[in-house]
Amino acid sequence: MRERRLISQRAAVATVGLALVGGLAACSGPKDSSADSGASDGKPAKGGKLTVLNSDAQADFDPARLYTSGGGNVPSLVFRTLTTRNRAAGAAGTKVVPDLATDLGTPSKNATVWTYTLRKGLKFEDGSAITSADVKYGVERSFAAELSGGAPYLRDWLIGGDTYQGPYKSGKGKKTLDSIETPDERTIVFKLKKPVGDFPYLATQTQFAPVPKGKDTGTKYEEHPVSSGPYKVVKNTNDGERLQLERNPYWSQKLDDQRKAYPDTVDVRSGLDSAVINQRLSTSSGDDARAVTTDTNLGPAELAEIGQDKALKSRVGVGHFGYTNYLAFNPKAKPFDKPEVRQAISYAIGRSSVINAVGGSSLAEPATTFLPDQKAFGYTPYDLFPAGKNGDPVKAKEVLAKAGYKNGLTVTLTHSTDEGEMGPKVAAAVQQSLAKAGITVKLKGLEANAYNEKRWDANDGPGFFITRWGADWPAGYPFLAPIFDGRQIVKDGANFNSAQLDDPAINKEFDEISGLTNLDAAAKRWGALDKKIGERALTVPLYHPVYQRLVGKDIKNVVISDWTGVLDISQVAVK
């Protein structure tokens, strides 16, 4: 997932404990809730109000502007798309399935044309029919500059997408995009510049939600977007700080086999401190008993306090999202232009100390591959520079000597001053690991905004820094291509290929794999490519985060998939 849109997968970790009843012992490890579970016995039933307690506001609640994985969490209650993520627990949840469309789309022989057919009987919240023209218009308006912020792939993939400026543009510019055709009310055709086997995944993004042209109010559309999902927006306060949703009477369960939509209403309250959210969920008084969070993790202190309290532990959901935290190099900056220096650092890293810095093994798992350790990505185990749990300083010194630094060297590590995954604690852990190998690390902390600008600057980026990458969808392409495809190097904007790798052979492999419509076959090749790139020591994978989140005591049917790693709000019921 592109860094400018972290959505609900962000790890909002509180550092204070919960004021829980009954002295709790040290945590023995929370229950793994990767399978369906509920807060009490009995089948989930329709009715009641679900409250959502979040840190971050659900800002830009317009399908064109949202940047979400699999359609997002709260957004997917209002916006249906051509395809969606399978609403199932664990690995089964990484599958893409039909939503508004009857299937995953029909590709042309070379996967440059994708054709979709809409289900019969689909309706908006006002009872009007959803047509292919509405889907086309929804995609087209996402190209408008005033509605920017969504996933960029359509601009890169659709014929004419690189010059199209959306339906509002006055003057000589085209108001429609010819590469999207609607031969009839239920058929929509997308014509691409190149073969794209992952198109069914992309079609889960909210840019594929239908928008009726006559109801489009431009930048004000987010205040009351027209629902195609089970809920409609009744009120949007302070740009998504509070969203109040009620049932869409024209949504049909028979035409939507993914969303359960048990509650009658959903009340999303944001702008809350993470510690307050976890405290309220723990206490579960009043409406908080029927509350969840879609963006706030439990921290190590809170997990320790929950300890062996069976009632509280049963309310902790554990999930894994496709995300890798890593150290990045800019080989154009000395001494990182020498592969041996990058290899030595790889050997020296003690992942245990880094994991402890972010809260311990309950919140992070060690990584030696860039791809997350999930089958959907094509995960292929490898450890090219074995460092063990605590690093291998002897091997690191040996490799460093080959690079001409037998007496060690001094490097600068750039990091964020914000506490968290890219902050001072992780930087200090890296510093301590490398010191054992004779590598002196000077720490350079930058305020968050300045840090983000610096680390993605192709012209003046740091030589060595802490960063992370998350999945737009669970496949190899959106995870590897932005970081290692040379054609995605951006000189005048946010450049994610910090190594500035531009190898024709690797670029060709990206093209060949991305054109495969057999997603299982593609996954195997993504894993092989990950290892091939890993041999160059352009990054040092550190860990994959683990998400642990509490729910209110009267919440039922907790489903956590490996696509999002967090509770799927569309499956939740309240007691």
Buried (B, 14 or more C-beta within 10 A) or exposed (E): BBBEBBBBBBBBBBEBBBEBEEEBEEBEEBBBBBEBBBBEEEEBEEEBBBBBBBBBBBBBBBBBBBBBBBBBBBBBBBBBBBBBBBBBBBBEBBBBBBBBBBEBBEBBEEBBBBBBBBBEEBBBBEEBBBBBBBBBBBBBBBBBEEBBBBBBBBBBBBBBBEEBBBBBBEEEEBEEBEBBBBEEEBBBBBBBBEBBBBBBBBBBBBBBBBBBEEBBEEBEBBBBBBBBBBBBBEEBBEBBBBBBBBBBEBBEEEBBEBBBBBBBBBBBBBEBEBBBBBBBBBBBEEBBBBBBBBBBBBBBBBBBBBBEBEEBBBBBBBBBBBBBBBBBBBBBBEBBEBBBBBBBBBBBBBBBBBBBBBBBEBBBBBBBBBBBBBBBBBBBEBBBBEBBEBBBBEBBBBBBBBBEBEEBBEBBBBBBBBEBBBBBBBBBBBBBBBBBBBBEBEEBBBEEEEBBEBBBBBEEBBBBBBBBBBBBBBBBBBBBBBBBBBEBBEEEEBBBBBBBBBBEEBBEBBEEBBBBBEBEEBBBBBBBBBBBBBEBBBBBBBBBBBBBBBBBBBBBBBBBBBBBBBBBBBBBBBB
